[in-house]
Amino acid sequence: MNKTKKWLVLGLGLSLVMSLGLVGCGKTSSSKSTNTKVADKKTLIVATSGTLYPTSFHMSKNSKLTGFDVEVVRAVAKGLGKKVKFQELSVDGQLTAVSSGKADMAANDFGLSPARKKQFALSTVYKHSFNSIVVRNKDDSGIHNWADIKGKKAAGEAGTSYQRLAQQLGAKLVNYDNVSNDVYLKDLEKGKTDVIMNDYYLQKLALAAVPNNGLHIVKNMYFTTTDDGQGVGILMKKSNTKLKQEVDKEIKKLLKDGTIKKIAEKYYGADVTKKPNVHISKNFTIKSTSTGQ
């Protein structure tokens, strides 16, 4: 198996985890002190997955962490005169690390959803995308419109917005736990599942990495959701306003001078810093779960 392919996994960075921590009264001075302390740190702790191609991944098991979001973070840190230490965690673990202060930021293709705006400080957007569905070549998995998804088996990671949307559309969920991309694709081709809903650029690269996979993206069913329609950025703790200001300033500089565009073209083969010019079939509202996710 190609080394790159072995470590590819689909973009599963859109699950929402809402913490129950509340900021109490009478903590203003402490909050300001913490805010300044984090912004003045010499080394930023950044949570990411290390398994999400081409966002955050290892080319081989022992190779250096790389990827679009990883390189954007490194460029931001360089501009701020800081070092970066990455913590490789699950999506839930990344969000929990930022909420608890164990990580200063999280970067892993995170959509800047309304729910996240309530919990985190969100950076300036540096990636725009849209979503797609992957089906079998031989029978289109029986999916020709959105109503056809009802009763089909949807593959994804539990709790992600894609699986929540699939469930809203009446699909039967088949949840995976951070498996490699070839597992997703093989199971779909064999009929163990029927559809994969995910970020278009990630799906396009995933299919290209596995030749003769017997699958394709449905071109007339591109979509966006309320969880990802605003773009992708870095998540920070809501109280870290100084850090957010510094990160935003640096991202804007990197967007203006074309640095992030070059990183995007290296990893995505496209300039994802601009909003895509494609026909969007549907914009879905992701319903909140009973836990407020």
C-alpha positions in Angstrom: 0.0 0.0 0.0 1.3 3.5 -0.8 2.6 5.1 2.4 0.6 8.2 1.8 -2.6 6.2 1.3 -2.0 4.2 4.4 -2.3 7.2 6.6 -5.1 9.0 4.8 -8.4 9.3 6.6 -11.5 11.3 5.7 -12.1 14.7 7.1 -14.0 14.1 10.3 -13.3 17.3 12.0 -16.8 18.6 12.3 -18.3 17.0 15.4 -19.4 19.5 18.0 -18.6 19.2 21.7 -20.2 21.8 24.0 -18.6 22.1 27.5 -20.6 22.9 30.6 -18.0 25.2 32.1 -19.3 28.6 33.0 -17.2 31.7 33.8 -18.2 32.9 37.2 -18.5 36.4 38.5 -15.6 38.2 40.2 -13.0 36.6 38.0 -12.1 39.6 35.9 -8.5 40.2 37.1 -7.6 36.5 37.0 -9.1 36.2 33.5 -7.0 39.2 32.2 -3.9 37.7 33.8 -4.5 34.3 32.1 -5.3 36.0 28.8 -2.0 37.9 28.8 0.0 34.9 30.0 -1.2 32.7 27.2 -0.5 35.4 24.5 3.0 35.9 25.9 4.0 32.2 25.9 7.1 31.4 23.9 5.6 28.0 22.8 2.0 27.5 21.8 0.4 24.1 22.5 -1.8 23.2 19.5 -4.2 20.3 19.4 -4.7 18.5 16.1 -5.4 14.9 14.9 -2.3 13.8 13.1 -4.6 11.5 11.0 -6.6 13.8 8.8 -5.2 14.0 5.3 -4.3 16.6 4.0 -5.1 18.7 7.0 -2.9 17.1 9.7 -1.1 13.8 9.0 2.1 11.8 8.9 3.4 10.7 5.5 4.6 7.6 7.2 4.3 6.3 10.7 7.5 7.9 12.0 7.6 11.0 9.7 7.1 14.6 10.9 3.6 15.9 11.3 2.5 18.0 8.3 -0.6 19.1 6.5 -2.5 22.2 5.5 -3.6 23.3 8.9 -0.4 22.3 10.5 1.6 24.4 8.1 -0.7 27.4 8.5 -0.2 27.2 12.3 3.5 27.0 11.9 3.5 30.1 9.6 1.3 32.0 12.1 3.6 31.0 15.0 6.7 32.0 13.0 5.2 35.4 12.4 4.5 35.8 16.1 8.0 34.8 17.0 6.8 31.6 18.8 7.4 27.9 18.7 4.7 25.3 18.3 4.2 22.0 20.1 1.4 19.8 18.7 -0.7 17.4 20.7 -2.3 14.7 18.5 -5.8 13.9 19.9 -9.3 12.8 18.7 -11.7 15.6 17.7 -13.4 15.5 21.1 -10.0 15.5 22.8 -8.9 18.5 20.9 -12.0 20.6 21.8 -11.7 19.5 25.4 -8.0 20.4 25.6 -8.8 23.9 24.4 -11.7 24.3 26.8 -9.7 23.1 29.7 -6.6 25.2 28.8 -4.4 22.2 28.2 -4.0 23.4 24.6 -3.9 27.0 23.5 -5.4 26.3 20.1 -6.9 23.6 18.0 -6.4 23.3 14.2 -8.0 20.4 12.3 -10.3 21.6 9.5 -12.7 23.0 12.1 -15.8 24.6 10.7 -16.7 27.9 12.3 -20.2 27.0 13.3 -22.7 29.1 15.3 -22.4 26.5 18.1 -18.6 26.8 18.2 -18.9 30.6 18.4 -20.7 30.3 21.7 -17.9 28.2 23.2 -14.7 29.3 21.5 -12.8 32.3 20.2 -12.6 31.7 16.4 -9.8 33.0 14.2 -10.1 34.7 10.9 -11.3 32.2 8.2 -8.5 30.9 6.0 -10.2 28.0 4.2 -13.5 27.9 2.3 -15.1 24.7 1.0 -18.3 22.7 0.4 -19.4 19.1 1.0 -20.1 16.2 -1.3 -21.2 12.6 -1.2 -19.4 9.5 -2.5 -21.3 6.5 -3.9 -20.6 3.3 -5.9 -20.0 3.5 -9.6 -22.1 0.4 -10.5 -25.4 1.5 -9.0 -24.8 5.0 -7.6 -25.7 3.3 -4.3 -29.3 3.9 -5.3 -28.9 7.6 -4.5 -30.0 10.1 -7.1 -31.5 12.8 -4.9 -31.6 13.7 -1.2 -34.7 11.6 -0.5 -32.9 8.5 -1.6 -30.5 8.7 1.4 -33.3 7.5 3.6 -32.6 3.9 4.6 -29.1 3.9 3.2 -26.0 3.0 5.3 -23.9 6.2 5.9 -20.3 5.8 6.9 -18.5 8.3 9.2 -17.4 9.0 12.7 -20.0 9.2 15.5 -21.1 12.6 16.5 -19.8 14.5 13.4 -22.1 16.9 11.6 -22.0 14.6 8.6 -23.4 11.6 10.5 -25.9 13.8 12.3 -27.1 15.1 8.9 -27.2 11.6 7.5 -29.4 10.6 10.5 -31.7 13.6 9.9 -32.1 12.4 6.3 -33.1 8.9 7.5 -29.9 7.0 6.9 -28.7 4.1 9.0 -25.4 5.1 10.6 -22.3 3.0 10.3 -19.7 4.6 12.7 -16.0 4.1 12.4 -13.3 5.1 15.0 -10.4 6.9 13.2 -9.8 4.2 10.6 -7.7 4.7 7.5 -9.3 6.0 4.3 -9.0 2.7 2.4 -11.2 1.0 4.9 -14.0 3.5 4.2 -13.6 3.2 0.5 -13.4 -0.6 0.4 -16.5 -1.0 2.6 -18.5 1.3 0.4 -17.4 -0.4 -2.8 -18.3 -3.8 -1.3 -21.7 -2.6 -0.2 -21.1 -2.7 3.5 -22.0 1.0 3.4 -23.8 3.1 0.8 -22.6 6.7 1.1 -19.9 8.9 2.6 -20.7 12.5 3.3 -17.7 14.8 3.7 -15.7 17.8 2.6 -15.4 17.9 -1.1 -11.6 18.6 -1.3 -10.9 15.8 1.2 -13.1 13.3 -0.7 -11.5 14.3 -4.1 -8.0 13.6 -2.7 -9.1 10.4 -1.0 -10.5 9.0 -4.2 -7.4 10.0 -6.2 -5.2 8.3 -3.7 -6.9 4.9 -4.2 -6.9 4.1 -7.9 -9.7 1.9 -9.4 -11.8 2.3 -6.3 -15.2 1.9 -8.0 -16.5 5.1 -6.5 -17.3 8.6 -7.5 -18.5 12.0 -6.2 -22.1 12.9 -7.1 -21.7 16.2 -8.9 -25.3 17.5 -8.6 -25.4 17.0 -4.8 -22.9 19.4 -3.4 -24.0 20.9 -0.1 -23.2 23.1 2.8 -24.4 23.0 6.4 -24.9 25.5 9.2 -21.9 23.9 10.9 -19.4 24.5 8.1 -20.8 27.2 5.8 -18.8 30.0 7.3 -15.4 28.5 6.6 -12.5 26.9 8.5 -10.2 28.5 11.1 -8.4 28.0 14.4 -10.2 27.5 17.7 -9.0 29.2 20.9 -10.4 29.6 24.4 -13.0 32.3 24.5 -11.1 34.2 27.3 -7.9 34.3 25.2 -8.8 37.6 23.4 -5.2 38.9 23.2 -4.1 35.6 21.5 -7.0 35.7 19.1 -6.2 39.3 18.1 -2.5 38.4 17.4 -3.5 35.2 15.5 -6.1 37.0 13.4 -3.6 39.8 12.5 -1.0 37.2 11.4 -3.6 35.1 9.4 -4.7 38.3 7.5 -1.1 39.1 6.7 -0.5 35.5 5.4 -3.6 35.7 3.3 -2.6 39.0 1.8 0.9 38.0 0.9 -0.2 34.7 -0.6 1.5 32.4 1.9 -1.6 30.5 2.8 -2.6 30.2 -0.9 0.7 28.5 -1.6 0.2 26.1 1.3 -3.3 25.4 0.1 -2.2 24.6 -3.5 0.5 22.3 -2.1 -1.9 20.2 0.0 -5.2 20.6 -1.8 -4.1 21.4 -5.4 -6.5 24.4 -5.2 -6.8 27.8 -3.7 -9.1 27.1 -0.8 -8.6 30.6 0.6 -11.3 31.8 -1.8 -15.0 30.8 -1.8 -15.6 28.1 -4.4 -17.6 28.9 -7.5 -19.9 25.8 -7.7 -23.6 25.1 -7.6 -24.7 24.2 -4.1 -27.7 21.8 -4.3 -28.7 22.3 -0.6 -27.8 24.1 2.6 -28.8 22.0 5.6 -29.5 23.1 9.1 -27.9 20.6 11.5 -30.2 20.0 14.3 -28.9 20.3 17.9 -28.7 17.1 19.9 -30.1 16.6 23.3 -26.7 17.6 24.8 -26.7 20.8 22.9 -24.1 19.7 20.3 
